[in-house]
Amino acid sequence: MSDKRHKYEYQIEQESDSGPARVIRNVGIYKSVLEIGSGPGSITKPLFSESRCRITAVDIDSESLRRLESCCNETFQLDLNDEAWPDIVGRDSRFDVVVAADVLEHLYAPLSVLKAMKAFLDTNGYMVISLPHVAHSAVHACLLDENFEYGDFGLLDRTHIRFFGIKNIQNLFEDAGLKIVHAEFVVRDPRHTEFAGQWARTSPEIRAVLAENRFGMVYQVVVKAVPSEAEGEPIILMELPVLARVPTRRDTVGAFLRAHLNPAIYAKLRLAAAKLGIVFRG
């Protein structure tokens, strides 16, 4: 097995407000988990070692799955774009929790996959899903500058082929026969994202207009969902408040580096920091 750090391998500060940390907390402890799109195990490993979950992992990358052999009950290498993938996992299999952390945006037919995932829920089971929010103000700033450029990570990761606004996320779950019973917004100032350089070039007038969108600072959405026939009232995402966030020292340092370093140099620095367990979001 290669010792090289995988693109999607990172350490998670479990008490932080990051999307992955929120996913782990929403899964809970001592659960049977089907993790869809596990990657190299950034979420899988703490679910196993800290949350004491029993995990079945699904991913398209064989190298990622080899990294998870010691912490999973089973692993399946398969392509979620192939409609037959549930047959490989076993349609009779049931789990307490089905997890898909930043996965659906990589798929041709996210609704079909979400419907298939629902079928794996046991009685009283639930899903924990995270999705990037494309209507972040930083992305709007890129569009207004006619500069919609994909990158190696973040909201415009070059492997993202589907994009979601808040209403689209709501509709996605409702169309899949699910209802959202809990939701959390990951809030990030544009200066603390991968678009810090673009934001620095955006005029104060445009920034003021973009500030009118109350969801403009929402970077990711993490939801807990159950089948629509389950008890309880659904949550409407558009009705939720967006809470202000106090930036950390790491946010401030990262924003300075993104704004003043050449992007290629920043990418190398980010990778070097990750090897030391220091993660710059964005």
N, C-alpha and C positions, 0 to 999 in steps of 0.2 A: 504493500500500500504506500502511496506517495505521502511524504511528509509536508508537501507544499500546501499552504493554506488555500482552501477553497474560496471562491468568490463570495459565497453566501455563508461563510463560516465566521462567526464573531461571538464574543462573550457578551452575555446579557446581565446587566445590573438589575436584579430582580425587584428591587425596590424603586426603580426609576419609573418615569412616565412614558417610556418608549413603547412602541407597538408590540414588540415581542414580549416585553415584561408584562404588559397588560394581558396578552394572550395566555401566558403561563398562569397568571393569577386567576383568570376566568375559567380555566380548565378545572382547577381544584386539585385535591389530593386523593390518592388511592383510587384512581379511575382507570377503566379500560379505555384506551384511546386509539382511534384510527387517525393517524396523521397523514394528510394528503399533501404531497409535495414537501417531504421532510427535508430535502437538501442534505447537507452534511451533518445535520443534527444540532444546530444552534439552539433550537427550542426542544428537540427530542431529549437531549442529554440532561438538561435540568428537570424536565418532566419525569425522567427516570430516576435521577439521583436525589433530587430534592423533594419532588412531589410524590414520589413512590408510585408512579403510574405504570401500568402494563401497556406496552405500546406496540402497535402494528404500523409499520412505516411503508409509505408508497412513494416512489420517486422514479423518474425516467433515467437517472444517472447511476450506473452501477458502482462507480467509485464512491459516490456519496453513501450508498447503502452499505458498502463494505465497512465504512467508518462506524456504522451503527449496529454491527452484529452483536456487540457486547451489551447493548442496552435495549434491544427490541425482542419481543417474542417472535415476531415474523417480519420479514421484509419482502416487498414485491417490486420488481422493476417493471414498469409499464408506462404507457403513454396515455395520459388522460384525454387526449384528443381522439383516441380510439374508443368507440362506443362500447366495446366489449370489455373494458377494464374491470367493471364490477364482477364479471364472471371469474376473473383471475383471482380477485380477493376472496370471492365466495359470497354469493348473494344471500346465503343464510346467516352470515356473520353479523353479530350485533355488538355495539359498543356504547359505553356510557357517554362518550364525547367523540365527536368528529371534528378535527381541527384542520383548517386550511389557512395558513398565515401567509398573506401576500402571494397567493397562487392563482386565483381566478383571472387576474388581469393578463396572465400568460397564455390563456386558452382561447381557442376559436369559438367554443360554445359554452361559456361559463354557466348559463342557465341549465343546460342539460347535465353538466357535471354536478351542479348543486342539487338537482333533483335526485341524481344517483346517490350522492352522499347522504341525503336524507333517509334513504332506504336502509342505511346501516345503523340507524339509531335504535337503541334498545328502549324499552318502556321507561319513560321519564328521562330519556337521553336528550342531549342538546348539542348544538353546534357552536364552535367558536371560530369566527372568521375575521380576518383583517384585510382591508382593501386600501390602496392609495387613493387619495382624493385629488382628482385632476384639476379641480377648480380652485386650487390654492392660488393666492394672489401672485406668487412668484411665477407660476405658469402663465397667468394672465399677462404679466409683464413681458414674458418671452414672446407671447403671441402678438402683443401690441408693437413689439420691436421686430416683427416678422422673423423671429428666430426660434423656431420650434425644433431644437436639436436634441437628439437622443444621446445618452451617455452610458457609462458603465454601471451606474447604480442610481437609486433614488426614484423620484416620481416618473421620470422619463427614461428609465432603464430601457436599453435597446431591445430587450426581450418582451416588453409590454406591448400587447396587441389590442387590448380592450381598455377603455377608460370609463370612469364612473364619477358622476356628481352625486350629491346627497340624495336627490330624488331617484336617480338611477339605482343606487344601492337599495333604497326602500323597495322599489318596484321589482328588483331582482329577487329578493327574498319572498315577496308576496306572490310573484309568478311561480316560484318553486314550491308553493304550498307551505311556506314557513312564516312565522311571525317573530319579530325582534322583541325580546323581553328585557334586554339590557344593552346599552351602547355607550361607548366612550370615544371621545375625540382626542387624537394626538395633535396637540397644538404646537406649531412652530412658526416663529417670526421668519419672514423671508431672508433676513440677514443670517439666520442660523440654519439655512438649507444649502443644498448644492448649487442654488441659484444666487448666492450672495453677490457674485460679481455682476450679474445681470441686474439685480435689484439696485446695486450702487449706481448703475448707469441710468436708472429710471428716474424721470423728472419728479419733483415734489408734487406737481399738479396731478400726474397720473397716479402716484401713490395715494393721494388724497381721495381720488375717485375709487380706487380699488378698496380702500378702507371701508367703503359703504357696504361691501359684501360681508355680512357678519360671519360667514363660513370661510372667509378668505385666508384665515390662519390655520384652518384644519388641514393637516398633512396626511393623516391616516384616520380610518374609522375602524374600530374594533367592536364587533357585535356578538351577542349571545342570542341564538335563535332556537325555537322549538317548532314542531309541526303546528300548523295553523289550528288544528282541532284540539290542541292541548288547552288546559285551563289558563286563565289569566288574560289581561288586556295587552294588546301590542303597544310598542313604543313607536311614535312617529318621529323620525330623525329630524325633520325640518322644524319640529317644535322644541328641540332640545337647546339649552343654552350652550354657548361656547365660552368656557372659562379662560380668563387670562392666565398666562404662564410666566413665572419669573425665570429668566434665563440663568443657567448655571455658568460657572467659570469656564467650563469646557466649551459651552456654546459660544461664549465671548471670544475665546482663543481661536476656535474653529472659524468663526465669522471673520476675524482679522486675517487669518491665513488664506481663506478662500478669496477674500477681496483683494489681497496684495500679492499672492503668488501666481506664477504661471500655472494654468490648470494641470499640465503634465507633471510639474514638480509637486503640486499639491496631492495629486493622485499617488505619487510615489511615497510621499510623507505619510499619507493616510494608510497605505499598505504597511509601511514600516511600523507605524504606531499600533496597528491591529495585531502585529506579531508580538507586541509587548502587552497586549490586552487592553490597549487604549483605543476606544472607538470614537471617531468623529462622525456624528450623524450627518448625512448629506455629503 
